Amino acid sequence: MNWAKKTGIKKGDIVFLNEENDGALRITPEPSKIENNSIHVVHVDKCDNTKVLARVIVGNYVLGRNLVRVESERRLMREQIQAIRAVTQRLLGIGIIEESDRHLLLQCSIDPKNFPLETVIKRLNVITNIMFKESMDALMDRDMELAKDAIAREYEADTIFWLLVRLLASAQQNRVVSEAIGIVDPMEIMEFNQIAWYLEMIGDRLNAIAHNIIAMEEKRNDEDEDLFERLSQIGLIVFTMFDQAMKSIFDGDLKVASDAVDLYDAVGQEEESLLKELLEHRDPELVAHVTEIAWELRIIAEDSPAIATISIDKVLWGENDICTVLKKDE
């Protein structure tokens, strides 16, 4: 009875029965009965600063809430309004539909059915892939415009990332949403959530690399080019790891995933050799930038095998030729 009241089920309404993997049955109201039309109120006066306010709005977006009312007991300050506008510009599908001196009403109009999960993941991967290539080309060709392009792309990467997190959180709460975005097994929610976080972190690393490339440009000399060539070679190995790891996710190829993991030792050896030579370099500022780029590449090199491991687990979880089930009586 409590469930019926909570979901708004009445006599004569349609419900759906779905069999879970473990044999349990799930009862689901028809989609129109479970749409979330509640208004969630954010009390600005309880937020210590505009950064907290922005994070609270992002949190409501991620949780799949469609209507968020931001209100204050007194007139909203200019910096608060600016923070709200800035954060909504970085979130896809959300905007201000109502405003007064003491409140703003935000509405998100995203329909999950229009965003198949794999398509969104592929888009984030493409952006990260391009950022990687632009950063490495900027390093080798000393093309600062490419480095700036890589930095600019992080804005779109963040937008797609938060959309992904919203879709996954909604899928976890609602089976109808889960099926609409293409999730068949609940295990996939956890796997795609990990992949999304790794892609977001790699994008942040590439953003830091691009900033360092620009910062050290004035310190570079022709006699240092062999140093940067070796650094770019490390970047090429790391990019290959990352690219193979993501391909294995989409193609379900265990061998490609395993090859990505095997490249990790090569990155460690090249980095250690490069850092030893850096100790003899004269310009400490240049050394600091090169060291930081090498460090960021090393972190990406650690994230890529983690992605490949998820791919291996996905292959083994489904039907495959490598592992078969042997019953006890066999």
N, C-alpha and C positions, 0 to 999 in steps of 0.2 A: 504494500500500500504506500509506504514511504517513497519507494522508487517511482511509482506511478505519479504521485503528487509532484515529486521533484522534476520529472521529465515532462509533466503536463499531459500525460496519457489519459484519454477518456474512453468511455465505452464506444466501441465501433472503430477506433483508430487502428491503423496498420502497424504491426511490428515485424521485425525480421529476425530469423534464427540463422546463425552462422556457426559452423563447426570449426573449432580451433584445432591446432596441430596435436594437442594433447587429448583430444576427444571431447573436451568440454563444449557446451553450447553457449553462445553469446546472444542475448536478446537486445536488439537495437531498435529504438523508435525510428519512424521515418525521418529523413533528413530535416524537413521543415520544423520538426518538434525539438531538434537539438541545436538549432542555430543560436548563437550567443548574441542576444540583442541588449544585454545589460550595459549600463554606463558605469565605467570604473573611474572613480574620482581620485585625482592626485592633489593632495593638499600641499601647495607650494610652500606655505609658511613652515612646514615641518621638514623641508629640505634645507640643509645647512648652506648650500651654495648652488650655483647654476650647473656645476658638474654633476652633483647628485641628482638634480632635477632632470638633466638630460639622460642619465643612466636609468632613472625610474621610467621615463617615457619609452626608452629602448626596451626595458624589461617588460612593459605592458604590450609592446608590439610583438616581442618574441613569444609571449604567452598566448598570442592569437586573439587578443582583445580588439574588437572592431570600433568601439566607442570609448574614448578616454577624455574625461573632462578635467582640465587643469584649472584649479581655482584658488583664490586667495581671499582672506578676510578684508584685505585692503586693496588698493589699486596695484595691479601688477607692475613691477618695475621694468624699465626698458631692457636691462640686461637679461631679465627672466624671459621676456618675450623674444628677444634675439636668440637666446639659447634654445627655446622651443622651436622657433622657425629653422634654426640651423640643423637641429637634430632631425626634424621631419624631412628636410631636404635630402638627408642621407639614408632615409628609409623609403623603400619602394611602396607606392600605393596608399600612402597616408598623407592627409592634409588637414588644414584648419577649415571647418565649415561654419563655425559660429564664434563670435568674439564680442566681448564687452570689456570694460575697464578692470573687471575682477575675475574674468574667466575666459578660457579658450576651449572649444570643443573640437577634438581631433577625431577623424573618422578614417578607418582603413577599409578600402574597397577591394581587397585582394580576394579573388575566387581561386582556391587551391587547384581546382580542376584545370585551370589555365596554365599551371606551372608543374608539368611532370618532373618529378624529382631528378631523374637522370639527366634531363635536359638542362636543368639549373646547375647541377654539379659540373656538367661538361662546360657550361659557360664560364663558371668560376675557374675551372682548370685552364681554359683557353686564355683568359685574362692573365693568370699567373704565369703561364707559359710564355706569353708575349713579354711580360715584365722581365722575365729571366733573360730572354734573348736580347732585349733592348739594353739591359744592364751590362751584359757581357760584351756586346758590340760597342757600347759606350766606353768600356774599359780599354778595349783593344784599339779602337779607332779614335779615341779621345774626342768623341762626339758628345758634347754636353746636352745637345737637344734630345738625343735618345735617352739620356739619363733623366731629363726632365719629363719626357713622355712616360717613362716607367713610374716615376713618382706620381704623375697625374692619374695613372690607371688605378692606383690604390683606392681612390674614391669609389670607382665602380665596383672594385673587388669587395669593398666593405658593404656596399649596398646589396650585392648578390649574396654575400655571406649571411647578413642579418635576415634576408628573405629565406634562405635555407634553414636557418635556425628556427624561424617562425613556422615554416612548413613542417619541420620534424617534430616540433613541440605540439603542434596541432594534430599531427598524425598519431602521436603517442596518446593524446587525450580522446581521439575520435576515430573509430574504425572507418567511418564513411570517408573522412578526409584521407586516411591512410591508403585506402583503395583508390581514391580519386587521383592521387599523385603517383601511383604505381608501386606501392609497397605491398608485397604479398605476404612476407614473413615479418613479424615484429622484430626479429633479430636485425633486420636491415636498418631499422631506425637507429640503433646503436652504432652500426657500422658506418652509415652515411654521416652521422653526427661527428664521429671521429675524423672521417675524411675531410669534412667541412672545416673543422678546427685546424687540422694540419695545413690545409690550403690557405686559410686565413693567416696562420703564423708564418708560413713561407712567404706570403705576400708582404708581411711586415718586415721580414728579413731582407727581401729584395728592395724594399723601399729604403731601408737603412744603407744597403750597399750603394744604391744610386746616389744617395746624399753624400756618402763618403767619396765616391768617384768625382763628384763636382767639387767637394771641399779640397781635395788634394791636387786638382788639376794644375794650379799655379806652382806647386812644389815639384812637379815631374820634370825630369831632365832626360835627354836622349840616352845617357849612359845607364839609365834605370829601366830601359824598355825590356831588357831580358827578364828583369824581375816581374814586370807586369805581364809578360808573355807566359811566364810560369804560373802566375796567379790566375790568368784566364784559362790555362789548361786545367787547373783545379776546378774552375767554374764549369768547364765543359764536361768533366767527369761527373760533377754533382748534377748538372742539368740532365745528363744521360740517365743517372739514377732516378731522378724525379720523373722524367718523361716515361721511362720504362715502368715505374711503379704505378703511375696513373693509367697507362695503357693496359696493364694487367688487371686493373679494377674493371675497366669497361669491357675487355675482351675475355676475362676469366682465364687468362693464360698463366699457369703456375710456373712454367719455365722462365718467362719474361720477368715475373716477380722475383724468382730466385736469382736471376742474373743481376737485378737491381741491388739486392742485398749483398751480393759478392763484391760489388764495386766499392763498398765502404772502406775496406782496408787500404785500397789504393789512394783514397782521399787523405786518410790519416798519414800515410807515408809521405806523400807530396807536401802536405801542410807542415809537417815537422821539419822536413828538409828546407823549405822556404823560410820558416821562422828562424832557423839557425843562421841563415845568411843575413837575415834582417838585423841581427844583433850587431853586425859589423857596419851597418849603414849609418851615415853621418846625420841625416836630418831626422830628429826624433818625431817631428810632426807628421812627416810622410810615413815613417815607420808605424806610427799609431793608426793612421788610416788604413794602411795595407793590412796590419794585424787585425783590425776590426772587420775588414772585408773577408779575410781568411776565416775568422771566427764565425761570421754569419753564414758563410758557405759550409762550414763544418756542422752547424746546427741544422741546416737544410739537408745535409748528408745524413744526419741522424733521423730526421723526420721521414725521409724517403723510404728507407727500409721498413719503417713502422707502417707506412701506407701499403708497401708490398706485402707485409705480413697479414694485413687485413684482407688483401686479395687472396692470399693463400688460404686463409681461414674460410673465405667465401666459397672457394672452389671445393674445399674438403667438406663443407657443410651440405652442399648439394650432391647430386649424383655425379660421379666421376670414375675414371678408369684406374686411378691410383689406389684408392681405398674402397673396399667393399665390405659389406656386413656378413659375418659368418655366424649363423645361429648355433647355439650350444649343442644341439643334437646332430649337427653336421660335422 
